[in-house]
Amino acid sequence: MCQYSSVDGFANDWHLVHLGSRAIGGAALVIQEATAVSAAGRITYGDMGIWKDDHIDKLRTIVSFIHQHGAVAGIQLAHAGRKASCELPWAGGKQIHSGENHWQTVAPSPIPFVEDDMIPHALNKDEIAALVNDFKLAAIRSLQAGYKLIEIHAAHGYLINEFLSPLSNRRTDDYGGSFENRCRVLLEIIAAIQTVWPADLPLFIRISALDWSEGGWTIDDSVKLALLLKRKGIDLVDTSSGGSSAAAKIPAAPGYQVPFAAAIKKQTGILTGAVGIITSALQAEEILQQQQADLIFMAREHLRDPYFALHAAKELNEDLDWPLQYLRAKR
C-alpha cells in the first residue's frame, strides 16, 4: 500500500516503522509498496523510488529490520505510465499538468486514462529498451539492499498493464496488436531481471486478471499469460483486477477476486496469490484449504491492524512466536 510519504523517492523513518511493524506483527512476507524504477514512473511525487544508488542505504536498514524480526522482505517494482504525475491522494489525487511536481507521462499509446489527463507520450523502441533497463537496474539495487523477493507490478492500469490491455495499447509495431506483442514488454522485463536476480530467490508478477470492460483484457488472456509466465520461471501470479478503465463497473465484495486466482491456478498449475477484501483469518484459511490460491495477500486489513497475523494465529489456535518484548501480552 503506497504511503506517499517520500521526498525524491527516498525511504524514511515512516517507512521503517510502517513496514517494520508488520514484521513484528507476525506477517510472513512484507512486500514494500510500489517502488518506482524511474522518477517519471511515480504515481505521485511522494512515491518511493529505487532509480538511483542513493536510495539503497535507507532501504537496507528497513530490510535488515524486517529480516531480524522473522519476516521476508520483498519489493514491488513499478512504473505508473499514463497514471503518473499525480497529486497526493489526500490532496485530491488529480494529475498535475504543470509546475514543480509535474512531469510528462508515458504510455504505449497517446491515450489518457481520463479525459482531463494529459496526453501521454507514446514510447518509441529505444525508450522501451531504456525502460526495460530501468527495471534491471532496480533489481540490482533491490539485491544490494537485501530484498529476498521481487514482485513486478503489471496490474491496475499502470505502464506494464497498459501494454497488456487492448484498451490502452493501440500500437501497430512489435509491441501492439496481437496478444503476443502486447505481452512483449513484460517478458522483456522478466528476462532482463532474471539476468541479475538469483534463480533461488522468488520472482512474482502482479496482474489484473481482467479489465471489467468490454473489449479489454479477459480472464482467458490471464490464463494464457500465466502459462507464458510459468514457462519463463515466474514463481507466483498475484491476482488482482481492474485499473485500465475509469468507466469499469467493479462488483467489489469480500473475496471477489479469489475466483480469478483459482481459475489461473487450476488451468495452469502456477502458484497464485489471492487478494481483494480478505479481512479475517477464517476467510483466508478457507481460501487456502479449498486450494483456490497458495498465498494470501492482505493490504488494507494490515493497515487497520499491523498485528493481524498474531491475532489470526490465536483465532486459528496456532502457537505463533511473539516478539520477546511482547510476550507478557500473549495470553
Secondary structure as UniProt FT lines:
FT   TURN            8..9
FT   HELIX           13..24
FT   TURN            25..26
FT   STRAND          29..36
FT   HELIX           39..41
FT   TURN            45..46
FT   HELIX           53..55
FT   HELIX           56..68
FT   TURN            69..70
FT   STRAND          72..78
FT   HELIX           81..83
FT   HELIX           89..91
FT   TURN            100..101
FT   STRAND          106..107
FT   TURN            115..116
FT   STRAND          121..122
FT   HELIX           125..145
FT   STRAND          149..154
FT   TURN            156..157
FT   HELIX           159..164
FT   TURN            166..168
FT   TURN            174..175
FT   HELIX           179..182
FT   HELIX           184..194
FT   TURN            195..196
FT   TURN            199..200
FT   STRAND          203..208
FT   TURN            214..215
FT   HELIX           219..231
FT   TURN            232..233
FT   STRAND          236..240
FT   TURN            246..247
FT   TURN            254..257
FT   HELIX           258..268
FT   STRAND          271..274
FT   HELIX           281..289
FT   TURN            290..291
FT   STRAND          295..296
FT   HELIX           300..304
FT   TURN            306..307
FT   HELIX           308..315
FT   TURN            316..317
FT   HELIX           324..329
//
